[in-house]
């Protein structure tokens, strides 16, 4: 117990539980009583409700614990973090309960999940925080000198709002030479104070007396109040007025109209000369003064305000009668307020689930409702009900508490939401009622599958349609809601003419729009069937299928084809009409067909051109060409007719046929006349179009190829920049590969290569080995005569075989020294250019560049190696026949189809015999070449 409430919490904590109805799974209600003093600071500790109820503190958070009061007052709050009840607003017992000694505050603590309710009552104990107060600071009292001993003179009592021992306890009067104090307890527990005359007054001795009246309460520390009493001694009138009743009891209906007479008091005076008794309210509270008034002459008590039973159930009013001589008498009026049914019931929704699943079981709690009526008796008895013919019912769980539960199964597709009207009716006459409307939404579950509007769909599409043409829109509706009603559309897999349906038709899964994936041809496919599946987004999803009939409509996309007469391009075919032909003579018949259908295939024949239009006519429907008049000698022998065959499509298509007609009686005559018959060239528009298209494509490919070649050349030129060193300083990398039987080198050939940065020419030096284990010594490069050069080349050919038998070069293209026979250093040739030679026919490959780079890296270790005779190679294909990369077993083989044209070879020049170096002989070189090798 914290300091704010220590010592004030009574030990009277009791719990009782009331078992709820069948809707609740366990007993969820109890009552706790605490006791605290008034005027405690805000935040003071009242009690630990979590501990007292045996609950875990986290239950207050998870159960959304909250405080509910019927009158919406918030004196006590709940600290859910530690489960403490604390003072939320400062409590003044006098303001809260007035004169009622037993004062308490009641409220409910409500939990959710599961729903629980606890009734908490906090008793408010009075503290001595109010001092007694007299209504007036000074009391004027007139007393006749003839007042008899023992005469009583009522005084206005002090008022102390406190109760119990803290309220007014005693009075004292000083001085007491003429008067003494008499205190009596009233009917309502109030103390009535009177002065009693015990010594006769003599106006001639003392006209006025001053007394001090002191009121004390019983609190600790004790509080008091004083009032001065001035007594004026009057002459004569020695009889005081006397009320007819010592106490008047009456009643008034609440909300009584103003000026209603409640009661009437009366008093009498025994003096003969007495007249004019006046009536006054004595010790009237502010509430009494605001609601009632008394006529000073008649003593009638009337209503002057609005009386509310819920605020005041009874009034006790002291009335005083005074004569003209100052003698008085007092009486008491007790007014009971009669309750009428003037308050409508109040409905409070304590807990409400605004949405419930449509598969909720009967008996599911929807809402917890509290109803209250401020009236009393039968007027406060409340009956709660809801609309009939609804799947809900309302049941009472505790006093003034009701539960709204489901009474039957729910179906969102029939009713998506309910406006439930809760009606509370009291027992008054006439009764009053209050209505509260609860809007309850039914949440959806996936219990309905999509339904198409039709059992099957027929869609028509014209042939030659462009791809992605919209054919049809299918629509399926799902009675569910939200994601459960979101329908997606799919095509059911199937084949058509050996191809999947998806290659013909596609569907938008969201809108159901069906598109054509390709152009249809009526002449190949007239109709087909497929199935569309509609599937909702529920879990698990539900689906439905529908059949779709796709019907291809014919279009006039085929021109008529003339079957007869047959049009030949190489010979002249003519129809012969004898000169004796009569009118209507059948010359020939044009026979044509149209592969379209319907009216697109209806053909009509017209004569477009004729040498003599007046001589021939063509049948509109049958294509028969007949004479329309008698043939005469003046008619030309050569007649040319042009007939147009036109279909009935929109737009129509046509074909033209030319017919040569000879007006003659014999075939030789016809032959002689038709030898110079010229044929008109007819150009096919489609062929011309394709020729122009082919020319454009070839031109485009040519331009792209040129750009690609230039780009590759530039790229390689940038990647292959190498700075060449002099040939004498390049190292030779020895390598001893295994013997290959497929035409590769059987001996080691060491190559040196350097690439220039501008000419892309290469210089490759190689020597023939003396043996597999010995390097030949280096000698100077000289010139040789053409005859010995060819002999050496033949010897080299025996050792280095080409990769295949198709590798052949003419004698003037074989590798070897050529040209002027000048050494590179003597001729002043630039780097990478061999004297007397042209540029290399092909750029060095990446393997050759790698050979040169690795050779430069091993220059130091190989600097002392001796080299054999070196030869300058002019052509790339021969020396690149087999190239070995050190550290690798890969063999780079040159393309045998790359040959250099003969005109690229310079004319051979003879070299002095003395400068010809002799290469070291090897066992392989001593072998005499055979005739086959010579050849």
LUMBAFI-346351 format. One line per 3 residues: for each residue x, y, z of C-alpha. Coordinates in steps of 0.1 Angstrom, whole numbers, always signed. Example, Ala and Ser with C-alpha at 12.3 -4.5 7.8 and 13.67 -1.06 7.14 Angstrom:
// LUMBAFI-346351
+123,-45,+78 | +137,-11,+71
// end
This chain:
// LUMBAFI-346351
+0,+0,+0 | +15,+33,-10 | +16,+65,+11
-15,+81,-5 | -38,+54,+7 | -19,+38,+36
-40,+35,+67 | -72,+42,+48 | -76,+10,+29
-101,-11,+48 | -95,-47,+53 | -130,-54,+41
-121,-68,+7 | -145,-94,-4 | -149,-112,-37
-179,-129,-50 | -183,-144,-84 | -214,-149,-104
-214,-176,-130 | -223,-162,-164 | -248,-177,-189
-239,-204,-214 | -223,-178,-236 | -194,-174,-212
-169,-202,-208 | -161,-194,-171 | -171,-172,-142
-159,-138,-151 | -175,-113,-126 | -166,-103,-90
-168,-73,-67 | -142,-55,-46 | -146,-28,-20
-120,-3,-10 | -121,+26,+14 | -102,+59,+10
-104,+94,+26 | -117,+123,+7 | -95,+151,-7
-67,+127,-16 | -43,+141,-42 | -46,+131,-78
-26,+99,-85 | -29,+86,-49 | -29,+48,-45
-64,+33,-40 | -57,-5,-43 | -39,-32,-63
-67,-47,-83 | -45,-71,-101 | -32,-86,-69
-66,-86,-52 | -82,-104,-81 | -53,-128,-85
-45,-117,-120 | -12,-113,-138 | -3,-76,-145
+0,-84,-182 | -36,-95,-182 | -46,-59,-178
-28,-49,-209 | -37,-79,-231 | -74,-77,-219
-75,-40,-226 | -87,-34,-191 | -107,-2,-187
-129,+16,-161 | -166,+22,-169 | -189,+43,-148
-226,+47,-155 | -227,+85,-149 | -194,+91,-169
-177,+104,-138 | -140,+97,-136 | -129,+98,-100
-108,+66,-100 | -84,+56,-128 | -66,+24,-137
-28,+21,-141 | -25,-9,-163 | +12,-10,-161
+12,-22,-124 | -24,-29,-119 | -31,-1,-94
-63,+19,-89 | -54,+55,-84 | -73,+88,-77
-80,+104,-111 | -99,+135,-99 | -99,+151,-65
-129,+138,-45 | -150,+161,-22 | -173,+139,-2
-196,+169,+6 | -200,+177,-30 | -204,+141,-40
-228,+129,-13 | -240,+159,+5 | -256,+151,+39
-256,+114,+33 | -231,+98,+57 | -224,+67,+37
-207,+79,+6 | -192,+56,-21 | -181,+56,-57
-190,+25,-78 | -176,+16,-112 | -169,-15,-133
-135,-28,-146 | -140,-46,-179 | -116,-70,-197
-117,-83,-232 | -105,-116,-247 | -123,-132,-228
-148,-106,-217 | -148,-102,-179 | -164,-76,-156
-156,-67,-120 | -177,-44,-99 | -155,-21,-77
-169,+1,-49 | -147,+27,-32 | -161,+41,+1
-153,+78,+6 | -145,+85,+43 | -151,+120,+56
-123,+141,+70 | -127,+172,+91 | -121,+196,+63
-151,+220,+69 | -157,+242,+99 | -192,+249,+112
-207,+280,+96 | -236,+301,+109 | -260,+314,+83
-256,+349,+96 | -227,+367,+111 | -251,+384,+136
-285,+375,+150 | -310,+401,+160 | -335,+388,+186
-364,+408,+200 | -378,+395,+234 | -406,+411,+254
-398,+419,+288 | -429,+400,+297 | -414,+368,+285
-420,+341,+311 | -393,+321,+326 | -387,+290,+306
-396,+307,+273 | -377,+293,+244 | -361,+313,+216
-349,+292,+187 | -316,+301,+171 | -303,+295,+136
-281,+264,+139 | -247,+263,+124 | -241,+242,+93
-212,+217,+90 | -211,+197,+57 | -190,+170,+74
-206,+139,+87 | -201,+116,+117 | -179,+128,+144
-166,+156,+121 | -200,+173,+120 | -215,+197,+145
-214,+183,+181 | -221,+210,+207 | -229,+247,+213
-219,+271,+241 | -235,+304,+250 | -218,+333,+268
-229,+349,+291 | -256,+329,+308 | -270,+354,+333
-305,+355,+316 | -304,+327,+291 | -292,+292,+289
-287,+270,+259 | -309,+241,+251 | -298,+217,+222
-322,+191,+209 | -317,+165,+182 | -341,+169,+152
-358,+142,+132 | -332,+143,+105 | -303,+141,+130
-298,+179,+130 | -294,+198,+163 | -319,+224,+171
-306,+252,+193 | -328,+272,+216 | -322,+299,+242
-342,+294,+274 | -350,+323,+296 | -342,+315,+331
-340,+350,+345 | -367,+377,+339 | -359,+406,+317
-364,+441,+327 | -364,+466,+299 | -361,+495,+323
-328,+481,+336 | -313,+469,+303 | -327,+474,+269
-303,+452,+250 | -282,+421,+257 | -252,+408,+237
-245,+371,+237 | -219,+349,+219 | -230,+316,+205
-202,+291,+197 | -206,+258,+177 | -180,+230,+179
-176,+199,+157 | -160,+166,+168 | -131,+165,+145
-94,+164,+153 | -83,+191,+153 | -116,+206,+165
-132,+233,+144 | -156,+260,+156 | -177,+290,+146
-192,+319,+165 | -221,+342,+160 | -231,+373,+180
-267,+375,+193 | -281,+409,+200 | -313,+407,+222
-336,+437,+222 | -361,+438,+251 | -396,+447,+241
-425,+458,+261 | -459,+440,+264 | -467,+409,+243
-460,+381,+267 | -475,+353,+246 | -456,+337,+217
-472,+322,+186 | -477,+285,+186 | -478,+262,+154
-507,+240,+150 | -484,+210,+144 | -450,+203,+156
-441,+187,+123 | -457,+189,+89 | -453,+160,+64
-463,+163,+28 | -452,+152,-7 | -447,+166,-42
-444,+151,-76 | -411,+157,-93 | -412,+181,-122
-443,+197,-106 | -454,+229,-122 | -442,+261,-106
-466,+278,-81 | -479,+244,-70 | -489,+246,-34
-470,+219,-14 | -485,+226,+21 | -497,+254,+44
-485,+260,+80 | -503,+281,+106 | -496,+294,+141
-518,+311,+167 | -511,+338,+194 | -530,+340,+228
-525,+377,+231 | -557,+397,+224 | -537,+424,+208
-516,+401,+188 | -519,+402,+150 | -499,+399,+119
-480,+366,+125 | -452,+363,+99 | -438,+330,+86
-402,+324,+75 | -379,+295,+64 | -353,+288,+91
-321,+270,+84 | -331,+266,+47 | -304,+253,+24
-297,+268,-10 | -315,+239,-27 | -346,+245,-6
-345,+282,-13 | -342,+275,-50 | -371,+251,-51
-396,+263,-25 | -410,+296,-11 | -433,+304,+18
-459,+332,+19 | -450,+353,+49 | -487,+361,+56
-506,+329,+47 | -479,+303,+54 | -484,+286,+20
-454,+267,+7 | -451,+267,-31 | -429,+253,-58
-407,+278,-75 | -381,+255,-93 | -377,+223,-111
-378,+193,-87 | -358,+163,-98 | -363,+131,-79
-329,+118,-91 | -312,+147,-72 | -334,+151,-41
-357,+125,-28 | -367,+143,+4 | -366,+178,+18
-366,+188,+55 | -375,+225,+60 | -377,+244,+93
-403,+271,+94 | -406,+300,+119 | -437,+320,+131
-432,+354,+146 | -457,+378,+160 | -454,+416,+161
-440,+415,+196 | -411,+394,+185 | -423,+361,+200
-416,+331,+178 | -423,+295,+174 | -407,+269,+151
-419,+238,+133 | -406,+214,+107 | -419,+205,+72
-409,+171,+57 | -415,+170,+19 | -412,+137,+1
-406,+138,-37 | -426,+113,-57 | -407,+98,-87
-423,+99,-122 | -410,+82,-152 | -391,+111,-167
-358,+95,-176 | -353,+73,-206 | -331,+42,-203
-294,+47,-212 | -277,+21,-234 | -239,+18,-232
-220,-4,-256 | -192,-18,-235 | -176,-40,-261
-185,-45,-298 | -170,-65,-327 | -179,-44,-358
-172,-74,-381 | -178,-111,-378 | -170,-139,-402
-199,-155,-420 | -188,-189,-408 | -191,-179,-371
-208,-205,-350 | -242,-198,-334 | -237,-183,-299
-207,-161,-309 | -207,-130,-287 | -210,-99,-308
-215,-71,-282 | -217,-66,-245 | -243,-40,-235
-250,-21,-203 | -285,-4,-197 | -294,+19,-168
-324,+41,-158 | -320,+69,-133 | -356,+65,-122
-366,+42,-93 | -390,+14,-87 | -408,+0,-117
-396,+30,-136 | -361,+17,-135 | -368,-18,-145
-355,-22,-181 | -363,-48,-207 | -337,-51,-236
-346,-65,-270 | -336,-65,-307 | -354,-68,-340
-372,-100,-349 | -363,-120,-380 | -326,-115,-376
-299,-141,-370 | -291,-126,-336 | -306,-127,-301
-299,-108,-269 | -295,-125,-236 | -291,-111,-201
-259,-121,-184 | -260,-99,-152 | -282,-72,-138
-284,-45,-164 | -260,-63,-186 | -269,-80,-219
-250,-100,-245 | -257,-98,-282 | -250,-132,-298
-255,-150,-331 | -286,-172,-332 | -281,-189,-366
-257,-193,-395 | -247,-161,-414 | -244,-157,-452
-226,-126,-464 | -238,-132,-500 | -274,-127,-488
-268,-100,-463 | -234,-82,-462 | -241,-61,-432
-268,-58,-405 | -281,-27,-387 | -291,-42,-354
-315,-20,-334 | -312,-26,-297 | -342,-13,-278
-343,-7,-240 | -378,-1,-225 | -384,+8,-188
-414,-3,-167 | -429,+31,-162 | -465,+41,-172
-463,+53,-198 | -430,+35,-205 | -400,+52,-221
-375,+36,-245 | -341,+41,-261 | -327,+27,-293
-292,+20,-303 | -282,+9,-338 | -252,-13,-342
-237,-17,-377 | -223,-52,-380 | -204,-62,-412
-202,-98,-422 | -166,-107,-433 | -164,-130,-463
-151,-165,-466 | -144,-182,-499 | -175,-203,-502
-186,-194,-538 | -168,-202,-570 | -168,-179,-601
-198,-183,-624 | -198,-174,-661 | -228,-155,-675
-232,-180,-703 | -227,-217,-705 | -207,-213,-737
-195,-184,-758 | -194,-180,-796 | -168,-156,-809
-164,-145,-845 | -132,-131,-859 | -124,-122,-895
-95,-139,-911 | -62,-121,-918 | -66,-104,-884
-35,-86,-871 | -19,-103,-840 | -32,-92,-806
-67,-85,-820 | -94,-87,-794 | -117,-116,-801
-141,-116,-771 | -143,-107,-734 | -155,-134,-710
-168,-124,-677 | -173,-145,-645 | -188,-132,-613
-180,-143,-578 | -205,-137,-551 | -177,-135,-525
-160,-102,-516 | -125,-88,-517 | -97,-112,-526
-121,-141,-526 | -141,-123,-554 | -110,-114,-575
-113,-136,-606 | -84,-146,-628 | -88,-162,-662
-66,-189,-678 | -67,-210,-709 | -69,-247,-704
-40,-264,-722 | -48,-281,-754 | -36,-287,-789
-48,-275,-823 | -34,-290,-855 | -4,-302,-835
+4,-269,-819 | -6,-257,-784 | -36,-235,-781
-15,-208,-765 | +1,-202,-799 | -33,-193,-813
-51,-176,-784 | -41,-157,-753 | -62,-142,-725
-57,-113,-701 | -58,-130,-667 | -73,-99,-651
-99,-86,-676 | -108,-119,-694 | -101,-103,-728
-92,-129,-753 | -67,-120,-780 | -55,-136,-812
-18,-145,-811 | -15,-150,-848 | -34,-142,-880
-60,-167,-889 | -66,-181,-924 | -102,-191,-931
-91,-214,-959 | -69,-234,-934 | -89,-232,-902
-126,-224,-901 | -134,-229,-864 | -121,-245,-832
-131,-249,-795 | -113,-242,-763 | -120,-239,-726
-114,-209,-703 | -110,-214,-666 | -120,-187,-641
-104,-189,-607 | -109,-167,-577 | -83,-155,-552
-95,-174,-522 | -76,-199,-502 | -81,-226,-513
-92,-211,-547 | -124,-221,-564 | -127,-223,-602
-152,-229,-631 | -148,-236,-668 | -166,-224,-699
-164,-235,-735 | -155,-210,-762 | -163,-215,-798
-140,-195,-821 | -155,-191,-856 | -132,-177,-884
-151,-155,-908 | -141,-154,-944 | -126,-122,-959
-121,-114,-995 | -84,-120,-995 | -81,-142,-1025
-84,-129,-1060 | -101,-151,-1086 | -79,-176,-1105
-85,-182,-1142 | -84,-218,-1150 | -92,-215,-1187
-80,-202,-1210 | -46,-211,-1198 | -22,-181,-1199
+12,-191,-1213 | +41,-168,-1216 | +60,-185,-1244
+34,-192,-1271 | +4,-175,-1286 | -29,-194,-1282
-58,-181,-1302 | -95,-189,-1305 | -107,-193,-1341
-140,-177,-1352 | -151,-186,-1387 | -163,-158,-1408
-196,-175,-1413 | -203,-175,-1375 | -238,-165,-1367
-249,-141,-1340 | -244,-157,-1305 | -216,-179,-1317
-197,-194,-1286 | -161,-183,-1291 | -148,-196,-1258
-156,-197,-1221 | -136,-182,-1193 | -135,-205,-1164
-123,-191,-1130 | -126,-200,-1094 | -122,-182,-1060
-110,-201,-1030 | -130,-177,-1007 | -165,-186,-996
-199,-170,-997 | -204,-139,-1016 | -166,-134,-1017
-166,-163,-1042 | -194,-151,-1064 | -177,-142,-1097
-188,-119,-1125 | -173,-115,-1159 | -168,-82,-1178
-152,-73,-1211 | -126,-47,-1204 | -110,-42,-1237
-116,-55,-1272 | -103,-48,-1307 | -139,-46,-1318
-161,-41,-1288 | -192,-44,-1310 | -183,-79,-1322
-181,-98,-1289 | -197,-99,-1255 | -191,-119,-1223
-217,-135,-1201 | -219,-117,-1167 | -224,-149,-1147
-210,-178,-1169 | -180,-162,-1186 | -191,-173,-1221
-177,-151,-1249 | -201,-149,-1278 | -205,-129,-1310
-231,-102,-1309 | -234,-97,-1347 | -225,-114,-1379
-188,-115,-1388 | -180,-96,-1419 | -150,-94,-1442
-142,-60,-1429 | -135,-74,-1394 | -98,-77,-1385
-83,-112,-1384 | -65,-105,-1352 | -88,-97,-1323
-76,-94,-1288 | -101,-95,-1259 | -94,-86,-1222
-118,-101,-1197 | -120,-90,-1161 | -131,-117,-1136
-143,-99,-1104 | -156,-114,-1072 | -184,-100,-1050
-163,-92,-1020 | -159,-58,-1002 | -136,-46,-1016
-138,-67,-1046 | -108,-85,-1062 | -103,-93,-1098
-82,-111,-1123 | -75,-102,-1159 | -72,-127,-1188
-63,-119,-1224 | -78,-139,-1252 | -65,-139,-1288
-92,-144,-1313 | -86,-151,-1349 | -113,-144,-1374
-104,-169,-1402 | -117,-200,-1419 | -84,-220,-1419
-55,-226,-1396 | -27,-216,-1421 | -44,-183,-1425
-44,-179,-1387 | -7,-189,-1385 | +4,-165,-1411
-14,-136,-1394 | -1,-144,-1359 | +36,-148,-1366
+43,-112,-1357 | +19,-112,-1327 | +38,-94,-1299
+34,-103,-1263 | +30,-76,-1238 | +51,-79,-1208
+32,-80,-1176 | +50,-73,-1145 | +42,-88,-1113
+37,-61,-1086 | +45,-85,-1058 | +77,-96,-1075
+89,-60,-1079 | +82,-54,-1043 | +103,-84,-1032
+131,-74,-1055 | +133,-39,-1040 | +131,-53,-1005
+159,-78,-1012 | +181,-50,-1026 | +175,-29,-995
+183,-58,-972 | +215,-67,-990 | +227,-30,-990
+220,-28,-952 | +239,-60,-946 | +268,-47,-966
+270,-15,-947 | +268,-33,-914 | +296,-57,-925
+319,-28,-935 | +314,-11,-901 | +320,-43,-882
+352,-51,-901 | +365,-15,-895 | +356,-17,-858
+374,-51,-853 | +405,-38,-871 | +407,-7,-849
+401,-28,-818 | +429,-53,-827 | +452,-25,-837
+449,-9,-803 | +452,-42,-784 | +483,-54,-804
+506,-24,-800 | +541,-39,-794 | +574,-22,-796
+598,-43,-815 | +634,-48,-805 | +663,-57,-830
+663,-92,-842 | +697,-99,-828 | +686,-92,-793
+654,-113,-792 | +658,-144,-771 | +651,-179,-784
+629,-200,-763 | +639,-237,-766 | +611,-262,-763
+612,-299,-770 | +577,-312,-778 | +568,-348,-782
+568,-364,-817 | +535,-359,-834 | +523,-382,-861
+496,-360,-876 | +518,-337,-896 | +531,-313,-869
+567,-305,-864 | +590,-333,-852 | +618,-309,-842
+620,-277,-823 | +617,-245,-842 | +625,-214,-823
+607,-182,-834 | +613,-146,-827 | +586,-121,-835
+581,-84,-831 | +551,-64,-840 | +552,-28,-851
+528,-2,-838 | +519,+11,-873 | +524,-14,-900
+511,-47,-885 | +540,-65,-902 | +558,-93,-885
+593,-107,-887 | +597,-144,-877 | +632,-160,-874
+636,-197,-871 | +665,-223,-873 | +665,-259,-880
+678,-281,-852 | +709,-302,-853 | +694,-327,-829
+667,-330,-802 | +691,-321,-774 | +716,-297,-790
+710,-261,-800 | +726,-249,-832 | +750,-220,-832
+739,-187,-845 | +753,-174,-878 | +748,-143,-898
+719,-141,-922 | +731,-140,-957 | +717,-143,-991
+715,-174,-1011 | +709,-181,-1047 | +675,-191,-1059
+686,-226,-1067 | +700,-234,-1033 | +671,-216,-1017
+647,-239,-1034 | +669,-269,-1024 | +668,-258,-988
+631,-252,-989 | +627,-287,-1002 | +649,-300,-973
+628,-280,-949 | +596,-294,-964 | +608,-329,-956
+611,-320,-919 | +580,-298,-916 | +550,-314,-932
+519,-295,-939 | +488,-304,-919 | +470,-319,-948
+475,-329,-983 | +456,-299,-997 | +482,-274,-986
+500,-264,-1018 | +519,-233,-1028 | +533,-225,-1062
+571,-225,-1063 | +573,-188,-1063 | +552,-186,-1031
+572,-210,-1010 | +589,-196,-979 | +624,-185,-981
+646,-154,-988 | +635,-134,-1018 | +639,-99,-1031
+671,-82,-1031 | +686,-104,-1005 | +696,-74,-983
+697,-78,-946 | +672,-58,-926 | +699,-38,-908
+718,-30,-940 | +687,-21,-961 | +675,+3,-934
+641,-13,-932 | +619,-2,-904 | +610,-23,-875
+589,-53,-883 | +596,-50,-921 | +618,-75,-938
+640,-60,-965 | +629,-69,-1000 | +595,-81,-988
+561,-67,-987 | +538,-67,-956 | +525,-98,-941
+494,-112,-958 | +478,-117,-923 | +483,-99,-890
+500,-119,-862 | +476,-139,-841 | +473,-136,-803
+494,-168,-799 | +522,-152,-819 | +521,-121,-798
+522,-142,-766 | +553,-161,-781 | +571,-128,-786
+562,-114,-751 | +574,-146,-734 | +605,-147,-754
+614,-112,-742 | +608,-122,-706 | +633,-151,-709
+659,-130,-728 | +684,-129,-699 | +684,-167,-693
+687,-175,-730 | +712,-148,-740 | +741,-172,-742
+723,-197,-763 | +737,-203,-798 | +714,-199,-827
+715,-216,-861 | +710,-199,-894 | +680,-177,-895
+657,-172,-924 | +633,-145,-931 | +598,-157,-939
+577,-136,-962 | +544,-154,-959 | +524,-162,-928
+506,-194,-937 | +539,-215,-940 | +556,-204,-908
+523,-205,-888 | +517,-240,-899 | +526,-253,-864
+535,-230,-836 | +543,-242,-801 | +537,-219,-771
+561,-226,-742 | +545,-242,-712 | +516,-255,-733
+510,-285,-755 | +487,-266,-777 | +495,-264,-815
+484,-234,-834 | +477,-245,-870 | +474,-220,-898
+444,-220,-921 | +455,-239,-952 | +430,-219,-973
+448,-186,-967 | +471,-182,-998 | +489,-151,-1010
+484,-141,-1046 | +513,-146,-1069 | +516,-109,-1079
+525,-102,-1043 | +559,-119,-1047 | +588,-98,-1057
+612,-111,-1084 | +640,-132,-1070 | +675,-119,-1071
+707,-138,-1069 | +730,-135,-1039 | +767,-140,-1039
+776,-176,-1032 | +803,-166,-1007 | +777,-152,-983
+756,-182,-982 | +758,-198,-947 | +757,-235,-943
+732,-248,-919 | +741,-276,-895 | +734,-310,-908
+711,-334,-890 | +704,-371,-896 | +671,-360,-910
+687,-336,-934 | +711,-362,-948 | +682,-382,-961
+679,-379,-998 | +646,-367,-1010 | +626,-391,-1031
+610,-383,-1064 | +576,-380,-1047 | +591,-355,-1023
+607,-337,-1052 | +574,-335,-1069
// end
